[in-house]
Every structure is written in structure tokens, then in C-alpha cells.
Amino acid sequence: MEIPDLNDVRTFVLIAQAGTLTAAARELNLPTSTVSRSLTRLEQHLDVLLVQRSPRGLVLTDFGKEYLQTCRQALRTLRDGGELLESRRERPSGLIKVACPVTMARNIFAPLLKKFFERYPDLRVEIEPYASGWDQEPREDVDVFFKLRAPRDSLRRVRPYPGTKRGLFASPDYLSAFGTPATPDELTSHTCIGSGIWKLSRGSKLAAPNIVFRVVTSDPLVHLKLATSGLGIASLPLYMAKRPDTRHQLVPVLPLWSPEPITLCALFSGSARLTPKVQVLLDFLGEHIGTNQDPRLQQMPAKGFFTDPTLAATSGP
């Protein structure tokens, strides 16, 4: 037998307590006809008479009395379960298994976890980092899977985070020795550091020069070190290129052209309400990623460094 409508069960319990349909309807703030239909619907579903109706009121049948006790116990269990979940939301516990790009593990999780554990002392986190350039598929044993490219078709739910704006940069020594490209196509004759295809935009104009990278890597920190050393031109997060300790070592290249931003999304299983431990982790990260509290900024203001989180993900944090 299918489970009856829970609202009909609650109405039946209230009818039994109130003694009349009119009293139950008054307590529910519903028309008496609606309450009567609910009771009839439940009896038809169970294929049994629960209440004897008479001008003097309602009398529970023997089956109705037994069913009432079962319903009260079931509703009490549901209420207890709800209170337990509420307590877990306030103080979640357990292990959260996370898979994320190694750059995110290093630049976001590592500096934030101490603060996270101070707020949620009963939680533990297991981090499985993977190479940013490897578009790994989510696994069922992972609670939250952070990806750099949102899937077009996924059974998991997706939460986007603010993207990171980038620019092209090189050291003054490199540009002095090899010149400054004036158009995206001129990048093909320069030493470039990166991976994939550099998709550049200037307003409505798009460019994707056919670059053969001298060094192929997806790690922005490696890009930074090679660019500041004078090896060539790299695509860098703006916050990284404009930090106080690096901004005097780099010069913008093609400043009117913007590479695609780095974006990030979290994939997770679940219905409309997440498990408390996953919810607090995603919300905690949402308080920091792309805000003035983002650890990658090293106390710089966030304005101008991040994009709207609804942009599609493309590359590593």
C-alpha cells in the first residue's frame, strides 16, 4: 500500500482531538468541507472507516483508535527527526569529503580551514586535490566536487562561485628584449606560458591566436614565477599580478584584451535542502570566495578582481 498524504494524516489526528469537523476546521483555519474531504480521502486510501459520523459529533471506530495511536507515534517521530536535523544544522558534525583542484586546496582551503573549524568544531574535512588541467569526473563517494568547468548535463546540483579576472603580463626585461605585442596575433611570435587556447575579448571582438606554448602548465603560481623571471608572457589572475610584492615586476600586455576568467563551481548530490555539513561548507566558502575576505587577495580589496558567479567555468583558480 502506498503511503497516505501526510497532511491528511495530520488532519485526521486533529479531528480526533477536536471531536468535530467544525472544531478541527476552526483550528486549521480551513473550511469544514476541506477538512471533511481530507478525512474521506484518507479513509478511501486506507479502504477502511476511521470515524463514525453522527449529528452529535464524531466517534472513532476500533480501527480508527488503533490507527490514531500509530499516527501520533509516527508524527512524533517525524517531529523528533526534524528537531535532530535542526540541531545538526546549528552544530553539524561528521566528515566532509572534498575533491578540488590542487590550486584551490593550496590557495583557498589551506588558509581558511582553521577559521572554518573554529566555527564548526565537530566537522572534519578530507581533501583530495587533483591537477587543475585534468577535467576529472565527480565520484559518488565525494560530498562536494569542485570543478573548473560546469557540466552541461549532470545529475548533481551545481553552485557557482565568483570567477577570477585575468590579464596578460610579462616582465619589463622580457618586453625590453623582445618587444611588446600590439595585437593578439603577434603573441604567436612570443614566448608564452600557459595551456589550452587563449581566448581573448575586447568588447564584442574575439581572438584566439594559435599559440605554441614554450612551457605548458595550468598552475597560475608557476605562470607567475616564470613571468617575473623574464621567461615570457603569461595569463595571470589580476589579483596575483597586482599584489604589492609582484606588481612592480610585471607589465600588462595587450591591456585592452581580456583572457577568459577563471571560474569555479561546486557539484554535489542532494535534494533542495542539503545535508547540514555540506550546506555550511558551501555557505562558508561563499562568504569568502570573491569577497574582501578571499585569502588569495592578501588583504587587498576585491573590487575589479572577480566576475559574476553565473559565468561558465573554464580554467583553474
N, C-alpha and C positions, 0 to 999 in steps of 0.2 A: 504493500500500500504506500502511495506517495505521502510525503509529509504535508499536513494541512497548513494553510496560511497562518502564519504566526499572529497576525492581527486578529484573525477570527478566534484563535485560542485565547488571546488576552481578553477579547470581548466576552467570551463565554465565562471566564473566571470572574470578570467584573459583574456580569449578570447574576451569577450565583451568589456573589457577595451582596449585591444590592437588593435582590429579591424580586425586582420587577424590571421589565424592559424600559419603562419610563424613567425609573431612578438611574439605571445604567446609562441611558441616553443622556440624562442631565449631567452625570459625572463626566462622560466623554465629550460633552458639548456637541452631540450629534443628533440628528432626527431619530425618533423612535423607530421609524421604518428602516433606517440604515442599520440599526442595531439588530432588529428582527431579521433582516436579510442575512446579516453576518452569522447569526445563530443557525438559521436554516441552512446556509451554505456549509457550515461545519458539520451539521447532522447529515446532510446529503453526502458529504465527503466520507464520513465515517460509516454511513449506511446504518445508523442507529439513532434512536430517540434519546436525547440527553435531558430534555426538560418537558414536563407536562404543563401545558398552558391552561389556565382557568381564569374566570373572572376575578377570583380572589388573589391572583398572583401566579407565581411560578413554583413548581415543585420538581426537584431533581429526581430523575429515575435512578434506579440502583446503578445502572451503568454510568449515568451522569455523575453520581457521587464518586465512583471509583476513578472515572476519567478526570474529575476535578482535582483529586489528590495528585494524580500523575502530572497534570498540567501545572499545578502550583510548584511541584518539585522541579519540573523542567524549567519554568520561568525563573525560579530561584537560582538554579544552576547557571542559566544564561546571565543573570544579574551578577552573580559571583565572578563569572568569567569576564564580564565587562569591567568590573572593578579591578580584577587582576591585571587586565591589559592596561587600564588607566594607570595603575601603579608602575607598570613596566615602562609606560611612556614617560612618566616622571623620573624614573630611575632605571633605565634599560640596562640589561646585563647580557653577558654571553660573548661569543666570538663573532667578529665580522671578518669574512674572508674577502679580500680586495685584490683585483688584478688591475695593474695600471702601467703606463709607460714608465721606464726607468727614470726619465726626466721628471715626471710627476712625483714619483717616490722620493727623489732626491730634493726637488725644489719646493714641493708643497707639503707632502706628508711629513717628511723628516722635521721641518721646523714647526709644524703645527700640532703634532701628536701630543706633546706634553700638555699643551693648553686644552686639547680635547679630553685627555684622561683626567685632568683636574676637574672638568665639568661633569664627566661621566666615569666615575672611578670603578664601576663594576663591569666595564666593557674591556675587551681585548681585541686587537686588530692583527690579522695576518696578511701581510702584503706580498704579492707575487709580482715582481716587476718584469716587464718584457721590453724588448728593443722597440723604440718608437717607430722605426720604419717597417716593423712586421705587423701586418694587419691581422692580428690573432683573433680567432673566433671565441665568443663567450662560452663558458662551460657551466654546467648545472651546479657544480659544487662551489661556485663562486657567488657570493651575495651581491657584490657590485663590481661591474666590469667597466672600467674607464677606457673609452675608445677615442681615437683621433679622427674617425670618420663615421658619422652616424649611419647605421644601416638603413637601406630603403625599405626593407621588409624584415621585420623582426617580431617574434612573439613576446619579446621583452619590452618593458616600458623604457622610455628614454627621457633623461633630464639634461638639457643643455646648460652649459656654463659660459660665462663671457669669453669671447675669443681674444687673442693677443695680437695686436697690430705689429707688423714688421716693416722693415726698410732694408735697403741695400747699403752696405758700409764697407769701407776699406781704410787702411792706414794712410796717413799723409805720405809716408815714404813710398808706398806702393804706387800711389797716384802720381807722385813726382817722377817716379822711374818709368811708368808705363802709360801715363796719361789717364784722363777721365772720360769714360764713355758718354756720348751725348744722346744716344738713342738706345733702346733695348737691344736692337740688332747688333750693336757694337760690343755687347757683352760676350759674343761668341769668340772674339779675338783676345779676350782677357782670361786670366787665371781666376776661375770661380770655384767656390767651395759650397757644397750642398748636396741635394739629392732630388730625384724626381724631375718635374718640369717646373720651371719658374714661370708662373702665370702672373703677369703684371697688368695693372689697370691704371688708367689716368682718365678719370671721369667715365665717359662711355667707351673710350678706346681700350682695347685689349691687346696684349702682346705676349707671345710665348716663344722667346728665342731658343734656337736649337743649340743648347749649351752642352759641351762635353766637360764635365767637372774634373778638375785636377785632383781633388780629394772628394770622395763620395762618403757622406756621413749625414745622419739625421739629428745629431746631438747639437743643440744650439751652443752649449758650452765649448765644444770643440770648434765650432764655427768662430766663436768669439776669440779664442786663443790664437787660431791661425790667422784671422783677420788682423788682430792687433800686432801680430809678429811680422806683418808685411807680406804674407804669402799671396793674398789675393782679395777678391770681393766676396762677401758673404751676405746672406739674408739673415738678419738678426731681429729678435724681438726688440721693439723700441725701448722698453724699459731696461733691457740689458745693454744696449748701445749708449743709452743716455745716463747711465749711473754715474755718480761723481768720480768713481775710480776708473771709468773707461771712456767717458765722453770726449776727453781731450786726446785720446789715442785713435779716434776714428773720425772719418769724414763721410757725410751722406753721399751716396752715388745715385744719380737719377732720382732726386728727391721728389719730383712730381709724379713718379711712378710708384705704385704700392704693390708689393707682393701679396698674395692671398694671406689672410690672417691665420694664425694657429688657433684652432678651436677644439673644444673638449666636450664630451658628453658622457653621462653615466648610464649604463644599461643595467636593469635589474628586473627580476621576476616579481609578480605580485599583483594584487587587485588594487582598487582605488586607494585603500589605506595600507601603507607599508607597514612592515614589522617595525616596532619602535626603534630597534637598534640601527636599522638601515635609514629610517627617517631622520634620526638625529645626526647621523654622519653626513647625509646629503645636505641637510639644512646648515650644519656647521660649516661645511665647505662653501655653501652658498653665501655665508656671512663674510667669507674671506676672499675667494677667487674673484678677481676683477674689481676689488674694492681697495680702499686705502689700507686695509688690513692684510692685503695679499703679501705673503712673505717674500715673494720674488722682487717686490719693489724696494725693499730695504729702506722703508720709511719715506719713500718719495710719494707724492700724491698720484692717485690712479688716473686722473683726468688725461685723456688723449692716448692712453696706452692699451685700451681694451675696446672690444666691439660688443654689439648686442648679442646675447647668448642664443638667439634664434638662428644665427648664421650656420650653415652646414660646416661640419668639421672636415679638416683637410690634412693637418700636419702636426708635429709633436710639441709639447708645452715648453 
